[in-house]
Amino acid sequence: MVDLDWKAKIVSPDMPNKSPKFSNKFQLSVPFTYRAAEISAASDTSCSAYENYLRLPELRKLWSSKDFPSWKNESVLKPALQALEISFRFVSTVLSDPRPYANRREWKRRLESLTTSQIQLIANLCEDEEEDSETRGKAPIVDLRSSNGVLVRDGSYAEVWKLPGEAEATVVSRTSETSWLPRLATWHKSEDIAEKILYSIECEMRRCPYTLGLGEPNLDGKPNLEYDAVCKPSELHRLKRSPYDQIQNYENQTVYTTLQILESWIYVTQQMLKRVTERVEAQKFEKAASDCYLIERIWKLLSEIEDLHVLMDPDDFLRLKNQLNVNSINETQPFCFRSKALVEITQQCKDLKHKVPYILGVEVDPKGGPRVQESAMKLYSEKREFEKVYLLQALQSIESAMKRFYFAYKQLLVVVMGSLEANANRVVVSSDLCDSLSRIFLEPTYFPSLDAAKTFLGDFWNHEHGASGLERSTRRTR
């Protein structure tokens, strides 16, 4: 076990100084402008125009509707499934694009990747639901074996078969009636991508107690989720046209659909963050860690969604920006901050740092002492409460993914709209006058105590054992 008498060892005058980069006192010099990255949404006018353009009030009603009171996971899975359903419609939109210069090959590849990423997250949510005794068995499903092989009129069924080795088990494969995916499977332009999506559903849902019921093979004969009742594709697709549908620009539909998918996953993140708070307060640290790792992956998914803007035609996109009267000259915030929900989850992710003392079971020293840091070092070295280590690592992974999102978004603005837009319309950008995007990914870590604990712990092992094995081997060969 690690000797945690690090204070004496660090400041001991007899300790050999192996590296000139380390001193007995660690000092971080951080530019003042990066110390606090305060973020705020764009102007009320811009945010309101953004919400009306995407028909967010109507979408929120669908995301937040409670149709299954006993199903606690509904608030998370419903908007996730609706984002996936909008992605199916997006495939149809892209493949129907009449413009001869549209990059259809890359669009198909990106949308295949995007749908697979979403299916993976949905499958993970379903797996976690089964592992939690409070949510297990609550999802609205249809047991296909109970139909006794009879085709029912009010449902869409593809085929009937018997499970091998189970003479009495007759399975009816059920397919959603209102989802766009079965339609894509019958259209010659989208048949190949639809088949890949169906096989992705089959593969990713293997460890789940039920499958989605979108026409996937379902070789195990598992129950099907009541997809149409949960997702409500018919109501969702009534929102497929934007209020500015009269604009003669095909990129209008691609931008509109892209941002609807983005906002759906932002809403999922809001619900996941609420669940993390509840689980941390209930000291369900391992489950909270699992949720945090899913939030990290959602941040990566948000970057993947935003990257779709790169495939839009530059001239058509910038013309659409003018047609929609999206003017950033008088705005001090980047385009993404017109989404109030994105600003909210960003702040909530930053505020997770306040959970660290509670997780470690210590109080913050009002005098600024290293009480939290010492507790973290002890936790890392003793390896007893591993579920707390999982959670602390997951919290830091959220920070990393979130900062990567904003760094990538800044680069995306350069590619899509030019460097002037990316620099908030400043011709010259100095280190003293930095835009809000840069301040987010340049500010210091949200978890300084965990950072310091790992720094001192790493330095302890360096001094305890001297040069590493690789360095010793290198010296022998010289």
N, C-alpha and C positions, 0 to 999 in steps of 0.2 A: 504493500500500500504506500501511496505517496506521502512523504513527510510534508505536512502542510505548514511547517514553521518557515514559511517563505520569506517573512519579513527579515528574520535574522540572516538568512542565506543571501537574500538580495543585497542587503546593505553591508555584508561582511567585507572588511578591507582585505582579508586574506583570499577572497575568491578570485581565481584566475580570470582575467578578462579575455575570453576566447575570441570575441569579435569586437572590433572597434565601433560597430554600429550600436551596440548595446551599452547603456550606461546604467548605474545603480538606480537612477530615477528616470522613469519613463515620462516624457513630456510630449504632448501632442500640440502642434501649432496649427490651428485651424483659422482660415480667413474669417473675419467677423461676419461678412455678408452671407456666409454659408452656415452660420450657427443655428438659425431658426428659419426654416422654409415654411412660412405661413402661406397656406393656399386658400383660395376662395373661388367661388364660382364666377362666371362671367356676369355681365349686367343682367338685370331682370328681363329686359327687353330681349336680349339675345337668347337667354335660357327659355323664355316663353316661346319664342319663334322656333327654337330647336324642338321643344316638346310637341308643339302643334304640328310641325312638319312630320314627325315620326308617329303621330297619333298616340303618344305615350299615355295620356289619361285612359284611353280605351284599352290599351295593352295592359296597363296596371290592373284593371278590373279583371281581366282574364288571369293574370299571374296570381292575384291574391284571392281569387274566389275559393271558398271552402265548400266543396261538394261531398267530402268524405270526412266527417268530424273525428272519427276514430283513427284516421291515418295521419300521424304526426309528420311524416315525410312529405306530405302533399305540397307544403309551402316551398320545398326545395326542388322536388322532382318535376312538378307541373311546369314551372317556367323553363326548366332545362329541356324537357320534352318539346315545349313550344318553340324554343330556339332551334332545336333539331328539325322540327316540322317546317319552320321558315327556311331552313337550309335546303330542304327538299324542293321547296318552291323556287329557291334561288337557282338551283340546277336548271329548272325549266326556263327561268328568265334568261340565263346566260346562253343556253342552247337555242333559244328562240331569237337571239340577237341578229337582226338583219344586216348589220354593218359588216362589210367585207374585210375590214381591217381589225376586227375584234380578235384577240388572241385566245381563241376557243380551246386550243390544246392545253395551255397553261391554266386557264380558268378551270377546266375539268380536273386537272391534277390538284389544284389548290382546294377545290371544293370537296374532292374525295378525301384529302387529308383533313380538312376542317370537320367534315361529318364524322370521320373516324375518331378524331380527338374528342368530339362531343359524346360519341357513343361510349368511349372508354370512361369518361367522367360519369356518365349516367349509370354505367355498369358498376362502377365503384360505389356510387351512392346506394344502389340497390343491394350490393354486398354488405355494406355497413349497416343498412337497415335490417338485414337478416341476423347480423351478429348482436344487435341491440335487443334485449328482451322487451324493452318498452315499445319498440316499433315492429318487431317480428310478427309476420302473419297479418298485418293490418292493411296491406295494399289491396286495392280492388282488383281481383283476378277472376278469370274464368277457368275452371278446371275442365280441360278438354276431354278427359277420360269419362266425365259424367254424362256426356252427350250420347254415349252408347252408339256412336257411329252414325247418328241421324243428322242430316243437314237441316239446319233451321232457316226459315225464310228471312227472318229479320237480321241475319248476320251474313257476312261474306266468308265462305269456307272454300279452301282450295282442294284438299284431298283428305281421304280417310285411309288409315292403315292401322295395323296391330303391332304393338311393340314386341320385338323378338324375346322369346322366353316367357312372355306374359299373354297367354292365350285369351284371357278375358279383358285385356287392356286395349280398347279400341280408341284411337286418337284421331280427332278431327283438327286439321291445321286451319287456323282461323286467320283471316287477313282483315285489316282495318278497311272500312268502307269509305272513309272520308279523307284519309291521309293521301298526300301527293306521291308518296313513294311507290305504292302499287301501280299508279298511273305511269310513273316514269319507267317502270319495268316493262310496260307494253308499248312504249314509243321507241321507234328504231334509233332515234338520235341519242336517247338516254338509257337504252337497255343495258349497255355495258357498265355504266357507272352505277345504275340501280342494283345490278347483281352484286357488284363489289360491296355496296353499302349493306345489302341483305346478308352477305356472308360475314361482314364485319360485325353485324348485330349478333349473328349466330356464335361467332368466336368469342366476342367480348362478354356476352351474357352467360357463358358456360358455367361460371361459379355462382350465378344468381338463382334464386328459387323459382323464378318465373322469367318469361321472355316478353318482348314488347308486342308481338302480334301484328307485325307489319308485312308478313309474307315470308319471313326468314324460314329456313328449313325446319327448325325446331326438332332435330333428330332425337332428342331425349324425351319428347312428348311432355314438356313442362307446361304448367298453366300459363295462360296469356294474361298480360295486363289489360284492363279495360281501357285501351288506348284512346278510343274515340270519346269515352266519357271523361277521361282525365285531361287529355290534351285539347279537346274541342277544336279539331282542325277546321270545321266549317265556319265557326265564329272567328277563328284566327285569320282565315284567308279572306274574310270580308274586309280585313284591314290591309289588304295587299296593295291598295292604291293610295298614294300620298295626296294631301290636299292640293298639291301643285302638279297634279297629273297632266294638266293641260300643257305643261312645258314640253316643247318639242326637242327632247334631248334624252337619248336612251340611257345615259349614265344616271339620270334622275332615279330610275328604278333600281339600279345597282347600288347607288349610295344609300337610298332609302332602306333597301333590304339588308345591306351590310350593317347599318346602324341599329336596325331593329334586333338583329341577332346579338349585337354587342350589348345593347341595353337589357336584353333578356338575361344574359349571363351576369351582368352587373347586379341585377335584382337577385339572382341566385346567390351571389357573393354576400349581399346584404343579409339574406336569411342565414347563410352559413356563419357569418360573424356573430349574429345573435346566438346561434347554437353554441359557438365556441365559448362565449361569455357564460352561458348557462352551465356548460359542462365544467369549465374551470371553477366556477363558484361552487359546484357540487363535488369538486375534487375528482372528477372523472377525467384524469389527465391523459390517459392513453387514447380515449375517444376524442378528446379535444385536439390531441396531436394529429390524429387521423383527419379531422376536419381541417386543420391548418394546412396540412400537406395538399389537401384538395383545393384549398384557396390559393395556394402557391401555383398549382397547375392551372387554375382558372385565370390567374394573371398572365400566364404564358399563352393561354387560349385567347385572351383579349388582344395580345400582340399579334397572334396569327390572324385574327379577324381584321384588325386595323391594316395589316399588310396587304389585304385584298385591294386597297386603294392603288397599289403600285400597278395593278393590271388594267386600271381604267385609262382610257385614252386621255393624254395630257390636255389636248385642245378642248375636247368635249367636257372634261372635268372642270377646267378653269372657266369655260363658257357657262357651265351650270352654276358655278359659284357666283358668277355675275347675274345670271337669271334669277337665282334665289335671293339676290341682294345680300349675300353673306359678306359683309364688309368688316375687316379686322383692323382698319386704320385707327379707329377710335376705341378699340378694345385693348385692354392691358393684359388680358388672360388669353391663353392659347385656345384653339378651337375645341379641344377635348373637354375643357372646363365649362362648356355650355351644357354639359351633362351634370346636373346637380348630384345625381346618384353616384357618378364616378368620383366627384369631390368628396362625397360623404364616405364612401368605402376607403378612399385614400386616407382620410383622417382617422377613420376607425382602425385601420391597419396600423397606423402610427401609434394610436393610443393603446395598442396591445402591450406596449412596453410597461404600462402601469400594472400589468398582471404579474410581472416577474417577482417582486417581493412576496406576493401572496403564494405563488407557486413554490418558492424556496422556503416559505414559512418564517420569514424575517420581516422586520420593519425597517424602513429607510432611516438611516442615521441623519437626524436633523442637522448635525454638524458637518455633514459631508464625508463621513468616514467610510471605509471600504467594507461595510458590514455585508452588503448584498454580494459584492465581489468574492469575499471570503467564503460565503455560503455556497456560491456557485462552484468555486474551486473544490470545495469539499464534496459537493454532489458529483462533479465530474470524476473525481479520483476514487471515491468509494464504490461507485457502480452498484449501489443498492436500489435506489429508487429510479430505476431505468425509465419508467414512464414519464417522470419529470424531465429527464434528459431528452426523451423523444420530443416533448412539448417545447422545450426551450430551443432545440434545434429547428423545429418546425416554425416557431415564431420568427427566427432569424431568416429562414428560407423565404417567408412571406416578404420580409423587407427587401431581400435580394431580388426576388421576382418583380416586386412593385417598382423598384428603382430601374430595373432593366426595361420594364414596360415604358417608363417615361423617357429613358435614354433612346430607346428604339423609336418612340413616337416623334421625338425631335428630329431624328434622322429621316423619318418618313415624311415629315413636313418639307424637308429640304428636297427630297426626291419628287414629291407630288406638286408642291407649290413654289419651290424656290427658297433660297437661304434667307431672303428678306422676311418672308412670313415666319420662318423658323426662329428668327431672332427678334420676333415681336415688333417688326417694322423698324428696327434700329439699324441704321447703316453701319455703325461701328459699335461693337459690343466689347466692353471692357470687363475685367474681373470684378470691378467695383459695382457695375451696373449689369446684373445678370438676370435673365428672364426666369420666370417661375418654373419652367420645366427643368432648366439646368440646376436651379437651387435644390430641387427635389433629389436628383441623383448625385449631387455633389455634397450635400449636407452630411455631417458625421452620422455614425451608426445610431439607431434608435435604442440600442441595447449596450450602453457603454460598460456596464458592470460585467456583462457576459463577455464582451470583447476584452476587457482588462483581465478577467479570470483566465481566459485562454492564452493571452499574451504572457502573463506571469507563469502559468502552468507550463507553457512551452519553454520559457526561459529557464524554469527550474530543471526540466529534464535536460536541457542543453548543458547547464552547469553541473548537474548531478553526474552525468555520464561523459562529459567532455565532448570531443568531436564525434560526429556520427560515424557509423560503420563505413559509409561510403567515403567520407573524408580520410579515415584511417587507411582504407584500401588504396586510395589514390596516392597517399604519402608513401606507402610501401613500394609502389611501382615507380616512384621517381628516383 
